[in-house]
């Protein structure tokens, strides 16, 4: 590379892939300075875009046109005409774009959440092998092996409040860590450090360059327990450093994650994307958008829909779209709830599988569910002011802010799932895909004799990708599914006067603990589930790391 050549700082990330007759895809890059970014494919397809600038950083989202449906083609990235990807002497196979046939009903979806940045190569990793690293190694070793059609990352892609030792040292070189927010990120520049650390990991960088991805945030992308309650939010907004933190979190999420969730058609009609690209520096435009999103969340939609043949994915924002007022507390504001309902019920019979991506599980261990419902009742004053104050303390200490902590929203989702899964055009399956809770399990509901869905409904929870969970909490989750745990939960529900939830559910798989990924293989009206865990292949990892299938099962078949 010559002295005046433009370097590739981060990426490429292969994001959206359509199934049009003339296939299109999007590829995201971050560059070292302003330039023209080009994606050039081996079959002649390609595209280019000028970079846009945010807070001294430079990005491009390139729409690649002319891709052949049903074909796989290698691609390269050029900046101002000079090739920067693949990197010279790369040990990885070429990055490729695969466009399915428009009529194909088959899709393979791999999902998980909660990923600490991987440790440097050769360094001891106290939380075990990174599942994304290990998936990348498996695919790189056998480029012809079956790979996911899409990777769903269901939250906590970065940890703004739990940084690595390397990042802590880097922060200390910028500012005094004795001043709030201490060893947590404070501004946009510090967020870019988190993405650098996470996505420059060689295996993950190659994986994200060749497997399309969809992403949604969870709390640690901004801060632990983000938007847990109205009282919490009021306290945070009183802190002098909070505004810069939350605006930077939303700005960086829009740039690094959200843009790639959108189709080329959605990008073409997005006014903010147009304004940012038209400006010499789009920081002010993006910051104003983030400020509006923070002040009035109902004006911004982070949720999105993707269709993969006859599989419909609805990725739902369960963090920023909340209504926190105790008198009308809801997981989704009315506009967001209306959008979810509209998307789920649109054109019944047009899809065989409905996937609802929610970073937070809908169905939890019964004791945890009842505890959250009890706590919500206390916080809204069912047992008086003293119990309400205690409830708020318990809510924050125990992270009681899943769907169960928003009982009307829990019931509304149950009703929507039943409606979407019922009738002549019912899908074979409705699957709620979640993470957050640092273990994996499968749970199946029934509607207590009320009109339920014809489709099979399952809660599929998988996390972490690379994190840990204390042994005592593992035992607590086991206990939460037990008969004794259920009885204790019933006592709490009685004390909180919560009544019974509209569905009853049982755990039908797990719990599994470890760094892991779930994969759904959907063909026609059949569905198959596999859970892979990342493990050391020999004592001390001397024989490398690999993914081990710990669970495989058929979920639905043609007869369903």
PyMOL commands that set and color helices and strands:
alter all, ss='L'
color gray80, all
select helices_A, chain A and resi 131-141+165-172+188-199+202-210+219-221+230-237+242-261+264-268+271-278+283-295+297-299+326-328+334-345+366-379+385-398+403-405+407-420+471-481+483-496+539-541
alter helices_A, ss='H'
color red, helices_A
select strands_A, chain A and resi 8-17+22-31+36-41+46-50+52-54+57-68+72-79+82-85+96-98+107-112+150-153+213-215+304-308+311-316+353-358+429-434+440-446+456-461+504-512+516-523+526-536+545-556
alter strands_A, ss='S'
color yellow, strands_A
deselect
rebuild
show_as cartoon
